[in-house]
Amino acid sequence: MDFGHFSEDGKEFIIENVETPSPWINYLQNGKYFALISNNGGGFSYLKSPLYGRITRYRINDVPPDRPGKYIYIKDLDTGEYWSLT
């Protein structure tokens, strides 16, 4: 199943099919602040310690769930393409 492709410069993977078999996670950190964000906007973040500095929900040893939550998608009715902020 094809979910997308790499950009021409190879620096990013462009997801074209949002129905991935499981969340595709991006890890962001600067040494103090950490965030894990899925392609659908699920995830969590914390400051210094995931146990004591959590900013959003955190589930130990678990993939960040994409549900429950609130998500907004815009669908082009002519082409069938979806768009989201994430």
N, C-alpha and C positions, 0 to 999 in steps of 0.2 A: 504494500500500500504506500502511496506517495503522499507525504505530508508537506512537502515544500522543496526548497533547493537552496544552495549556497549562492551568495551574491557573486557578481563577476570577479570582485577582488578577493573573494574567499574569506572575508572577515566576519561575515554574519550568515546565519541560517534563516531564511525567510519562510515562515510557516504559512502555507496557503490553505491547509485543511485543519480547522480548529478541533476536529474530532480525533485527537491523538489517543493512542491506546492507554496512556497514563500521562500525568503532568510532565512537561519538559521544564526543568528547573534552571533558573539563572541564579548564581551565587554572587552577591555583591558585598564588599567589605572594605574598610579602610584601616583596620587594626583595632578600632573601638566600636564602630557601628557595623552590624551585620544584618543582611536581609536575604531571604530566599524567596524568589517570586517565580511562579509558574507561568507558562504561556497563556493561561486563562485568568491570571490575576490572583490566584490563591497563594498563600505563603505566610510568612511571619518575619518579624524583625526583633532585634534586641541590642542592647548597649552593654558591651563587655562580657556579660554572662547570660547564657540562655535560661538559666534557672532563676536568677535574681534581677536581671536587667531587662526583662522582656517588655516590649512596647506593644506588641500585638500577641494574639494567642500563640501558644507553643505546645507542641506535642512531642515528647522525647522519643527519639528513634522512629520517627514516622515521616512519611512523605507529606509535605504540606497539602492539605486537602483543598480541592477547588469548591467544595460544598460543605456546609451551607454558606451562603453569601449572597451578595447582590451584584449582578453583572449587567452591563448594558452593551448590547451589540446592535449595530446598524446594518441592515441588510439591503443591498441594492436589488430591488425586485426585478429589474431588467436583466442583470447579469447573474444574480444569485450569490454574489460575493458578500462576505461579512467584513465588518470593521469594528475594532475596539481600541480603547486607549492602551491596552496592554499588548 
